[in-house]
Amino acid sequence: DGYAAFLAQQQDAIRALAHGLTDVEAAATPSASAISLAWLVKHLTVVQGNWLVGVLAAPEPIGPEQSASAANRPDALAPGDTLAGLLTAYDEICRGVLAAARDIDPDLAVPVPDAPWFPKDVTHWSVRWVWLHLVEELARHAGHGDIVRESLDGATMYPLVAAHEGLPATPWLTPWRRAEPASAKD
């Protein structure tokens, strides 16, 4: 339950970053990086999905087709990608990861896939290691997403989370809301 709780918190941070964005805003790359929030959502869907496949196959290695699919990492945005569609796929993978985190023995050995970015001197990781790695991966990318979102519209984490969760304004926190266009204020 502890692994699932930390994973869920980090997964939700990514979702909160996308709160209130249009497809165009989500695909924008307003910082010096080529990272967009839409790309982050798609990337983290693919990454979590790849790790989930390995955990679900354990203690057996993933098959050659799954290994090839993971190595290709299809996380580039496609012309038809929408933020809503990306979030639907993300949520589905997140649910699968959380269910596995609650149900699978954390001591189970997960064979290291044959991919160029994995060490050759390690044969297995534990499921526990996989969950901790995913917490790290999600948190690292949430930090990237914070920078992208602030560059887009100045939104920061606490107001975004409050808006995403539908929390009321308090004396110390105002949930994010889209700024009115200058002409509407006149």
C-alpha positions in Angstrom: 0.0 0.0 0.0 2.9 2.4 0.7 4.3 1.9 -2.8 0.9 2.4 -4.3 0.4 5.6 -2.3 3.6 7.1 -3.4 3.1 6.1 -7.0 -0.4 7.5 -7.0 0.8 10.8 -5.6 3.4 11.2 -8.3 1.0 10.0 -11.0 -1.5 12.6 -9.9 1.1 15.4 -9.9 1.6 14.8 -13.7 -2.2 14.9 -14.2 -2.5 18.2 -12.2 0.2 19.8 -14.4 -2.2 19.3 -17.4 -5.2 20.8 -15.6 -7.1 23.3 -17.6 -4.8 23.2 -20.7 -5.9 23.1 -24.3 -4.4 20.7 -26.8 -2.3 23.5 -28.3 -1.0 24.6 -24.8 -0.3 21.0 -23.8 1.8 20.5 -27.0 3.7 23.8 -26.6 7.4 23.8 -25.7 7.7 27.3 -24.1 11.1 26.6 -22.3 14.5 26.0 -23.8 13.7 22.3 -23.7 11.8 20.4 -26.3 9.6 18.9 -23.6 5.9 19.6 -23.7 3.3 18.6 -21.1 1.6 16.4 -23.7 4.9 14.7 -24.4 5.5 14.1 -20.7 2.1 12.5 -20.3 2.7 10.2 -23.3 6.3 9.4 -22.2 5.2 8.5 -18.7 2.4 6.3 -20.1 4.9 4.4 -22.2 7.6 4.2 -19.5 5.1 3.0 -16.8 3.6 0.6 -19.3 7.0 -0.9 -20.1 7.8 -1.5 -16.5 4.3 -2.9 -15.8 4.8 -5.5 -18.6 8.0 -6.6 -17.0 6.5 -6.8 -13.5 3.5 -8.8 -14.8 5.7 -11.2 -16.7 8.0 -11.8 -13.7 9.7 -14.0 -12.8 9.9 -14.8 -16.5 11.6 -12.3 -18.8 9.4 -10.3 -21.2 9.1 -11.8 -24.7 11.2 -10.6 -27.7 8.2 -8.7 -29.2 7.6 -6.8 -25.9 11.3 -6.1 -25.6 11.4 -4.7 -29.1 8.3 -2.6 -28.4 9.9 -1.2 -25.2 13.2 -0.4 -27.0 11.3 1.6 -29.7 9.6 3.7 -27.0 6.8 5.2 -29.1 6.5 8.4 -27.0 6.7 11.0 -29.7 3.5 13.0 -30.1 1.5 11.9 -33.2 -0.6 14.3 -35.3 -3.9 13.0 -33.9 -2.9 13.0 -30.2 -5.1 15.1 -28.0 -4.6 15.9 -24.3 -7.8 14.1 -23.4 -6.8 11.0 -25.3 -3.3 11.0 -23.8 -4.7 11.4 -20.3 -7.1 8.5 -20.8 -4.3 6.2 -21.8 -2.2 7.6 -18.9 -5.0 6.9 -16.4 -5.4 3.4 -17.7 -1.7 2.6 -17.2 -1.7 4.3 -13.8 -4.5 2.1 -12.7 -2.6 -1.0 -13.8 0.6 0.1 -12.0 -1.3 0.8 -8.8 -3.2 -2.5 -8.9 0.1 -4.3 -9.4 1.8 -2.3 -6.7 -0.9 -3.5 -4.3 -1.1 -7.1 -5.5 2.4 -8.3 -6.5 5.0 -9.5 -4.0 7.7 -6.7 -3.8 10.4 -9.3 -3.4 9.6 -11.0 -6.8 12.5 -10.9 -9.2 12.0 -9.0 -12.4 14.5 -10.0 -15.2 16.4 -7.0 -16.6 15.2 -6.5 -20.2 17.7 -6.6 -23.0 17.9 -2.9 -23.8 20.9 -0.7 -24.5 20.2 1.6 -21.5 20.2 -1.2 -18.9 23.4 -2.4 -17.2 24.8 -5.7 -18.5 26.1 -6.8 -15.1 22.6 -7.0 -13.4 20.2 -9.9 -14.2 17.2 -9.1 -12.0 15.6 -6.3 -10.0 13.0 -6.7 -7.4 9.5 -5.5 -7.9 10.2 -3.1 -5.0 13.1 -1.6 -7.0 10.8 -1.1 -10.0 8.2 0.8 -7.9 10.9 3.0 -6.3 12.3 3.6 -9.8 8.9 4.7 -11.1 8.4 7.0 -8.1 11.8 8.6 -9.1 11.0 8.7 -12.8 7.6 10.3 -12.2 9.0 12.8 -9.7 11.9 13.8 -12.0 9.5 14.5 -14.8 7.0 16.3 -12.6 9.9 18.8 -12.0 10.3 19.1 -15.7 6.6 19.6 -16.0 6.6 22.3 -13.3 9.1 24.4 -15.4 7.1 23.9 -18.6 3.8 24.8 -17.0 5.3 27.9 -15.3 6.7 28.9 -18.7 3.3 28.5 -20.3 1.1 30.5 -18.0 2.9 31.0 -14.7 0.8 28.3 -12.9 2.5 26.6 -10.0 2.0 23.3 -8.2 -0.2 24.2 -5.2 -2.8 26.3 -7.1 -2.8 23.6 -9.9 -3.3 20.8 -7.4 -6.1 22.7 -5.6 -7.9 23.4 -8.9 -7.4 19.8 -10.1 -8.8 18.5 -6.8 -11.7 21.1 -6.8 -10.6 22.6 -3.5 -12.1 25.9 -2.4 -10.0 29.0 -2.0 -8.5 29.6 1.5 -6.8 32.6 3.0 -3.4 31.1 2.0 -4.3 29.3 -1.3 -6.2 30.3 -4.4 -6.9 27.4 -6.8 -5.6 28.1 -10.4 -8.0 29.3 -12.9 -7.5 30.5 -16.4 -6.7 34.2 -16.6 -9.3 36.3 -18.4 -8.2 37.8 -21.7 -7.2 41.4 -21.4 -10.2 42.6 -23.5 -12.6 40.9 -21.0 -11.2 42.9 -18.1 -11.9 46.2 -19.8 
